[in-house]
Amino acid sequence: MASAELADAHLAFDGESSTAGPAPSPDAAAYPAKRPTQRVCLNCQAQLVGDFCHVCGQHAHVHRTLAAFGHDLLHGVLHLEGKVWRTLPKLLFRPGELTRRYIAGERARFVSPLALFLFSVFLMFALMNFVGAAPTALGGPVHEDVRAGLQDELSGIETRVSQLRRERDQAAAQGLSTARLDEEIRDAETGIAVIRRLMGEEAGAAEGEVLVQPGGITAEKPPSAPGADVTRRVTLEGTYATVLGFQAGSALDVAYRAARDNPKLLLYKLQTNAYKFSWMLILISVPFVALLFLWRWRPLYDHTVFVTYSITAVSILIIMAWLLMLAGVSSGVLIAAGALFVPWHMYRQLRGGYQLRRFSALWRTALLIVFASCALALFALGLLMLGVMG
């Protein structure tokens, strides 16, 4: 019976009856010459009662044009349909309403929070890689503003070192102990070396300067200082292991050395892990949001939708800020606008999404800002550990 119905459907595609000629080939239904009028779904052979199959959801009309293929491409990659234009404005300006309506069951009208989150994260990291926005402190190119700030810091430390050396010369001439001054000079010279490494200045050091080498830092005392014939080697491993409490050969010590010796590899790992594990930020944030409603229980699903839409909005804000910076807008203006928009967005989403009173939404917003900072710090720490230990 099913085969007879399928044969009738094949004939219907060609606009012919069963008496008009020989039966078409089995492939004829898969390659209709014009808009089909079949009464059977080509995917599951269910009887059609409208434009879509009520069993599998496939459209009754199967297209075979390049324009339709381009539409499928845009729809699959960007989800460009009515949903996105209904979702984005509400996500940015009426997030509470969007969150509440999606949780209440209006799923077909809006893009799901996870789909929008994944796309916004993909677009954000793609844009970052395209414009070369790598953190400069890990070996990338140093922006001029950052370089100017580092240069000012370097000049101040060098001035301090010169003053400490004069004080040490005077103390030595008077026969006083110079241990404290020696220690301060060592710390200052280590700071100079680190700043120069950040600025990419690792080539030869002049007399009295600090030379950064792959194995550590070599600092030469000036000829005028007592004991100038003694070369003192201060290594980054020893300095930071003491300050941070690392034990030589420990996992943290090995991780630190790996990050120091190959900062660009660490940067690559951080960027890759940030993209691959961005969903972890949702899992980290949900418990913090749940803490805001300890005595007003809500399903964790509600908090997950809230968090996902909230992070997505921030991601879109970062994308917009990046594009505006490329267009020449001052970064200070954008930072100030973001500092105002994010708390306002949190307040609007809390009040509308959870149907809160004004005061209840305000104090929860203040706590949510703190919680969001904690979640972001935990996420960044996790990325750093994955980068240096992986």
N, C-alpha and C positions, 0 to 999 in steps of 0.2 A: 504493500500500500504506500509506504513511504517513497519507494522508488518511482511509483506511478505519479505521485504528487510532484516529485523532483523533476520528472520528465515534462509534466505539464508546465512547470515553472520555466524550464529551459525554452520551451516553445513560446511561452509568453514573452520572453526577452526579445525575440525576433519579430514579435507582432504577428505570428503565424498560428494557425490552428493545427491540430494534429492531422487534419486531412489535407493540408496545403502542400505536403511534400514529405520527403524523408525526414526522419528525426535528426535534430542537430547533434553535433559531436558533444561529448561530455564536457569539453572545455568551453563551450559556447556561453554557459552561464557565468563563467569567470571573466569573460571578455565581452560584455554587452556593447553593442554598437550605438545604442542611444539610451536615454533615461529608462531604467527598468520599470516594468509594471508588474513584476512578479509578486505573488502572494505568499512566497516562502522565503525565509531568511537564508541568504547564501552562506552564512556561517554555521548555523545550527539546524537549519531546515525546519524551524518552527513556523507555524502559520502567522502571517503578519496581520496586525489589526490597525496599523498606523504607519507613520514615517520611521519608527524605530521598532526593533524587535523587543518584545516584552520579556524575552528570556535572557538574551545575551547583551542587549543594548545596541547592537550594530544598526547603523543607518540603512534604510531600505535602498537608498541610492548609493552605488559604489562608483566613485569617480575614477577617471583615467586621464586627467589633464595635469600639465606641469604647474598651472596656477593653483590647482587644488593641492598638489604636492608641496608647493611653497607655503600654503596656508597651514598644512599639517606640520611642517618644519617649525614655523613661528609659534604655532600653538604648543608643540611639544617642548620647545626650548624656553620660550618666554611666557607661555600661557596667556597669549594676547587674545583675550575675549572680554565679554562684558564683565566677568568676575573681577578682573584685575582693576578695572576702572571704578568698580564699586568698592573694592577693598582698600586700595591705597589711600584715597582721601580720608576714609574713616580711620584707617590705621594711624595716620599722622595727626588728624585734627579731632576725631571722635573715637579714640581707642576704646573707651569704656563701652560705648554702644556696640562696637564691632565685637568685642570680647563677649559681652553678654548675649548678643544675638547668636553668635556662633555656638556658644555653650548650650543655648536654649534649643538648638537644633536646626538653625537656618544654615545648612552646610552648602546647599547647591548655589546659593547666591554669592558666596565669598570664596576666595582662595584659602585653602587650608593653611593654618599657621606654620606647619612644618614645611610645606612646599614653598611658601613665601620666604621662610627663614633660609632654606637651603639655597634658593636662588639669590637672595640678597648677599649671603656670605660668599657665594661663588663670584658674584659681580664685584664685591668689595676687594677680594684678594686678587682677582684678575686685574682690576684697576691699579691696585698697589704695585703689582709686578710690572704692569705696563709703564707706569710713570717712574719706576725705580725707587719707590719709597721705602728703602730699607733703613733700619735703625743705624745711625752713624756711629754709635758707640761700640759696634761690634765689627768694625773693620771696613764699613762701606764709606762712600764719599761723604765728606763733611760739608754741610751747608755753610754758607758764608756767615750767617748770623751765629751759628753754633761755633764756628771757628773763631769768630771775634770774641765770643764769650770765653772760650778756652784760652785764647791768647791773653786776655785780661787776667784770667786766673793764673796763668803761667807767669806773667810779669810780676804779679803780687807775691807768688811763692819765691821767685828768684830774688826779689828785693828782700824778702824775709831771710833767705839763705845768706845773702851778703851781710845783713845785719848780724845774724847769728855767728858768722865766721869772724867778724870784727870783735864781737863780744868774747868769742873763744880765744882769739889772739891776746886780748887784754887779760883774760883770766889766766891763760898760760904764762904770760909775762910776769904776773903777780904770784905765780906758784899756786893758784887755786885749782880746785877740781874742775874738770871740763866734761865730766861724764854726762851731765844733763844736757849740755849744749851739743855734745856729740850725738846724742840720741835724737834731739830735735832736728839736727842737720840731716841725719839719716832719713828720718821720716819725710822731711821736706824734699830731699832729693828723690825719694821713691815717688812722691806725688808728682814731681816734675817729669819723671820718666813715664808715668802712667798717662799724663796729659799729652806728652809728646807722642806716645804710641797711639792715642785716640786721634791725634791730628795727622798721623801717618808719617811723622818725622822720626824715622828709625835709623837713618844713615849716620855717618861718623859724628862723634862728639868732640867739641873743642875742649881746650884745657879747662878743667873745673866743671864741665857739663856731665850729664848722665847719658850713657849710651845704652839703648835698649837692644838686646840681642835675643835670638830665639830661646836661649837657655836661661835668660834672666836679665838683670840690670847690673851694669858695671859702673861704679861711680869713682871718679878719680879726685883725690884731694888736691886743692891748689898748691902750687909750689911754696907759697908763703906760709902755709899752715905747718905747725910742728908735725913731724913724722910724715912729711910729704913723700918720702920714698916708699911708703907703705901703700899698696893698692888694696882698697877695701871693696869686696864684692858683696853686694846686697842683692839677693835673689828674690824674685816675686814669690816663689814658693814659700820661702821662709817667712817673709813679711806677712803674707796673707794667711798662711797657715797659723801663725801666732795670733793674728787679729781675730780670725773667724773660728779658731779652736779646732782646725783640722789636724788630724794626726797623719804623719808622713805615711804614705802608702794606703791610707784609708780610701773608701769609695768616693767621699767628697773631695779628697785631695786629688785623686786620679781624675775625677770629673773636671775639677778646676783646671788642672794642667792641660787636659784635652781641649777645653774651651779657650784657654789662653794661647795654646800653640796653633789652633786653627779656628779663629773666630768666624771666618766666613762660612765654614762648614756648620758651625753652631747656628749662625743666622739662617742658613738654608733649612736646617732641621726645625728651627722655631717656626718659620713660615709654613713649612709643610705640615708640621704637627698642629699648628693653629687652624689650618684649613680642615685637616682630617678629623680633628677632635673638637671642632667648634660646638658640636652637639653636646659635649660634656658640660658646657657652660649652662645649658638648660637644666641638666640633672643637678648641678651644684646649686643653682639658684632656687629651684622649686622648694627645698626644705626651708630656706630663708623666708620665702613668701608664706609658707604654711605657718611659720612662727607668728606671723601677724594676725592669724585667726585661730589661735589655740582654743579660745573659748567660744568661737563661732565656726563650728566645723564646716568645711567645704571639701568635696572630693578632690583628691590630688590632680585629677584630670583638669578641673577648673583652673588650678594654679599653673598647670603645665601650659594650657592655652594662654593664660595671662602672660607668663614668662616668655613664651616663644614669640608672641606678637610684640612684646615690649623690646626684646633683643633685636627683633627684625626692624623695628622702627629706628633704633639707634644705629643699626647697620646702614639703613637707607640714609639717615642723617649724615653719617660719615662719608658715604658715597657722594652726596650732594655737596658736602663741604670740600671734598677733594676736587670735584669738578669746578667749584667756585674759586678755589685756590689756583687752579690751572688757568682760570680766566682772569686772574689778577686781583681777586678780592683779598684784603688783608687777613692774615691768619689770626690776628688779635680780635678782629671783629667776629670772625667765625667762631672762635673759642668762646667769646662772650655770649654769642647767640646760642651756642650749644649748652652753655652752663645755665641759661634761662629756660631753654626748651625742654631739656631732659626732666627736671623736676616738675615742670608744668605738665608734661606728658604723663609722668608717673601718677600725678594727682588726678588727672582727668580719667586715666584708665582705672585707677583704684575706685574712684567714686562712682563711675558709670558701670564698671564691670561687676562690682560687688554691691551696688546700690547702697552706698554709705552716706552718712550725713557729712556735712562739710568739715566739722572738727575731727570726726573719726577718720576721714580721708587725709586730713592734714598731718596728724601725728603719725599715721601709718606711712605717709610719704617721706617724712623725716627719717623714720626707721628704715624704710626701704632704700633710701640713698646710702645709708651706712651698710646695710646688708649687701647691696649691689657692689659696693666697693670691696667688701670682704670676699664675695664670690669671685669677682674679677681677679683679686689678688691670689686666691687659691688656684684659679685657672691658670694664671701666669706662672705661678710657682710650679704647677704640674707640667706645663710646657717646658719650663727651664730644665726640670729634672729629666724629662724625656729627651730633651736635646743633648744634655751633657752626659747622661748615662746610657743613651741608646747607641 
